[in-house]
């Protein structure tokens, strides 16, 4: 598939493939860095990230991020 795309056009296509994954990667990092009221809630958000990568990441940013508690040092 990518072999048919000219190299000068590939420079524009690769960012389009990477950008949708960024919210998901950030969400997983945020899950790791923060605590949650229950371990089940944290696990549910992590499962959402794995099963629904793009939708799970956007959903976490909109709803789950506010529920996070700071991790004690």
N, C-alpha and C positions, 0 to 999 in steps of 0.2 A: 504494500500500500504506500508506504513512505518512499519507496524506491522510484515511484512514478512521479513524485513531486520534485520540481526543480529546486536545487539548493537555495536559490535566492528567495523562493516562496516559503521554504521550510522554516526560515527565521521568523516568519510571522505566524506560522501554524503552531509551533511548539509552545509559545506562551499561552495560546488559547487552550491548549490541553493541560497546562500546569495551573493556571489561575483558578479553575473550579475546585482544585484539591486544597488550596491554601487555607480556606476556613476550617476544613476538616483537620488538617495538621495542627493549626493553632488551637483548635478545640481539644485535641488529645493532649497537647502540651499543657493547656490550662487545667484539664482534669488531673494531670499528674501533679501540678504545682499547688493545688488547693484541696481543702477538705470539704466534705458535704455533710449535711445533717445525718444521713444514714449511708451505710456502705451500699445498700441496694440502689439508692438513687445514683450514686457514682457509677455503679456497674451498669445500670440501665442506660446512662448517657454514653458510656463506652461502647456498649453493644449497638446503640444507634449509630455511632461513628463508623463502626465496622460494617454493619448491614446496609446502611443508607449513607454512603460517604458524603455526597454533596448536600443532600437534604438534612442529614444529621448534623453536619457542621454549621449550616445556616440556622437550624433550629436551636442548636446549643448556644450560638451567639445571641439569638433573640431571647431565649427563655432560660437556659440553664446557667449561663454565666452569672446571673444575678443571685442565684441560689448558693453559690460557692462561698465558703468561709476561708479565711486566710489560714494557711498551714502554720502551726507554731514552729518557731525556729529551733 
